[in-house]
């Protein structure tokens, strides 16, 4: 007859690892500030909001050329729980990888293409739509739009 023997040390190590994993999962789950945007079900009323990428260029008095990119419109307003398709057309700039702060939403807008981002926010607040390429002044300005959820 064969017996399976476990040492106390092995059991304690296993329980310690299991406790750490369970604690980490609980912290991540309860502390998550991210809002998930859902793709609305078929047949639901969905509002389309159209946005484009834009570019402004200028030459300063000393001959320095400047350019800045932006989302247009720069602010959109949604109702909490409203189903929206944000349709972003890439007009200027070859591509704009983006994310929406406080959510898991990420994507890329490419020149000449329309990117559709389904939105439905469960929490009120102001969320920033940020272009990763143009997220600070040193790299052609800040390309940020605001999504205001009431």
VENPE-V558712 format. One record per backbone hydrogen bond with DSSP energy under -0.5 kcal/mol. CO is the residue of the C=O (numbers start at 0). NH is the residue of the N-H. E is the energy in kcal/mol with one decimal. If there is no record, write none. Layout:
CO,NH,E + CO,NH,E
This chain:
2,4,-0.6 + 6,10,-1.9 + 7,11,-2.7 + 8,12,-2.2 + 9,13,-2.4 + 10,14,-2.5 + 11,15,-2.3 + 12,16,-2.4 + 13,17,-2.4 + 14,18,-2.3 + 15,19,-2.3 + 16,20,-2.3 + 17,21,-2.4 + 18,22,-2.5 + 19,23,-2.5 + 20,24,-2.3 + 21,25,-2.1 + 22,26,-2.4 + 23,27,-2.5 + 24,28,-2.4 + 25,29,-2.5 + 26,30,-2.4 + 27,31,-0.8 + 34,103,-0.8 + 37,39,-0.6 + 40,43,-1.8 + 46,84,-2.6 + 48,86,-3.1 + 50,88,-2.9 + 51,71,-2.5 + 52,91,-0.6 + 53,69,-2.1 + 55,67,-2.4 + 57,65,-3.2 + 59,62,-2.2 + 63,59,-3.1 + 65,57,-2.5 + 67,55,-2.8 + 69,53,-2.9 + 71,51,-2.5 + 73,145,-2.7 + 75,147,-3.0 + 77,149,-2.5 + 78,81,-2.2 + 81,83,-0.6 + 82,46,-2.5 + 83,85,-0.6 + 83,118,-3.5 + 84,48,-2.4 + 84,86,-0.8 + 85,87,-0.7 + 85,116,-3.0 + 86,50,-2.8 + 86,88,-0.6 + 87,114,-3.1 + 88,52,-1.8 + 88,90,-0.8 + 89,111,-3.6 + 93,110,-2.4 + 95,108,-1.7 + 96,131,-3.2 + 96,132,-0.5 + 97,106,-2.0 + 98,100,-0.6 + 98,129,-2.8 + 99,102,-1.6 + 101,34,-3.0 + 104,99,-1.9 + 106,97,-3.0 + 107,109,-0.5 + 108,95,-2.8 + 109,89,-0.6 + 109,112,-2.2 + 112,89,-2.6 + 112,114,-0.5 + 113,115,-0.5 + 114,87,-3.1 + 114,116,-0.5 + 115,117,-0.6 + 116,85,-2.9 + 118,83,-2.6 + 120,80,-2.7 + 124,126,-0.5 + 124,148,-3.3 + 126,146,-3.2 + 127,100,-2.4 + 127,129,-0.7 + 128,144,-2.2 + 129,98,-1.8 + 129,131,-0.5 + 131,134,-0.7 + 133,142,-3.4 + 135,138,-1.5 + 136,140,-1.6 + 139,68,-1.4 + 140,135,-0.5 + 140,142,-0.6 + 141,143,-1.0 + 142,130,-2.1 + 144,128,-3.0 + 145,75,-2.7 + 145,147,-0.6 + 146,126,-2.9 + 146,148,-0.6 + 147,77,-3.0 + 147,149,-0.6 + 148,124,-2.2
